[in-house]
């Protein structure tokens, strides 16, 4: 095998109260990485995926993750990477994690797949830490699919949770950006005991609702009292859009990752479409257009895709 193409789906990090510990892979958009083995030991980014992204292999998530795979696998080979960005930059939809996961999986395939899922997450985490912060809540669902619980990051211990197939996710990105680092810098250093206990109970509710198929419980557990109150002031129109989503029948609604994308959960397609329209109208009243998409849970995660055309070097 000398050339592969790998797709990794977008995801919701910080699923409601699950700050850094619960993520959900969303079907539809994602990032793809085509990787080709080359002579020598250098990694080259032939196509970064977006004009604002660097082609420096020390600054591109897919290349950083690929290099980490080679170090962990004790393999040395050259690599040329082409990245296709299907996810927005600074959008709160797990774009950097998807690129990192796709790069890690592609590199692993090209050297005979010596690394298991845990080691692949370790490699992708090197990239995510470099570009967005040290967290696995987007990496794990992008790699494994479904909903994932990060029980521990040192050492890595991730549990994949069952999610009802009928669950629908509305993602709405208003027409502005918020860098992940800026969203993380808004988080409080400490919280009260009552807040910590309440948050822990909601995390348990999310897990219980998902694994038992109780969508009502899952929805009412999307109640974040740590990150959402801290980030809401950075997201104009969010409070009104969330109220509109809940009024339109959403099971639960909150900020996707660090934002500015918000997510709303629904029990069926018809309700999801109604929620999406309500959110879009609300943001328009606040002066922002939105990019909407409705998806189901991506239960597969990262996977190899056919190479539709052989890429060319710059």
DAFEN-V691321 format. One record per backbone hydrogen bond with DSSP energy under -1.0 kcal/mol. NH is the residue of the N-H (numbers start at 1). CO is the residue of the C=O. Records with the same first field share a line. If there is no record, write none. Layout:
BEGIN
NH=CO ; CO
END
This chain:
BEGIN
4=35
6=33
7=303
8=31
10=29
11=93
12=24
15=22
18=15
19=17
21=18
22=18
23=148
24=12
25=146
26=10
27=296
31=8
32=84
33=6
34=82
35=4
36=80
37=2
38=78
44=79
46=81
47=81
53=50
59=56
64=60
65=61
66=62
67=63
68=64
69=65
70=66
71=67
72=68
73=69
75=70
78=38
79=42
80=36
81=44
82=34
83=47
84=32
98=94
99=95
100=96
101=97
102=98
103=99
104=100
105=101
106=102
107=103
108=104
109=105
110=106
112=109
113=108
120=116
121=117
122=118
123=119
124=120
125=121
126=122
127=123
128=124
129=125
130=126
131=127
132=128
133=128
135=133
140=136
142=138
143=139
144=140
145=141
146=298
147=161
148=23
149=159
150=21
151=149 ; 157
152=157
157=152
159=149
161=147
167=164
168=266
169=295
170=264
171=293
172=262
173=291
175=289
176=174
178=90
183=179
184=180
185=181
187=184
196=192
197=193
198=194
199=195
200=196
201=197
202=198
203=199
204=200
205=201
206=202
207=203
208=204
209=205
210=206
211=207
212=208
214=209
215=213
218=214
219=215
220=216
221=217
222=219
223=221
231=227
232=228
234=231
235=232
238=235
241=237
242=238
243=239
244=240
245=241
246=242
247=243
248=244
249=246
250=245
251=265
254=263
256=261
257=13
259=256
261=91
262=172
263=254
264=170
265=252
266=168
272=268
273=269
274=270
275=271
276=272
277=273
278=274
279=275
280=276
281=277
282=278
283=279
284=280
285=281
286=282
287=284
288=283
291=173
293=171
295=169
298=25
303=7
305=5
END
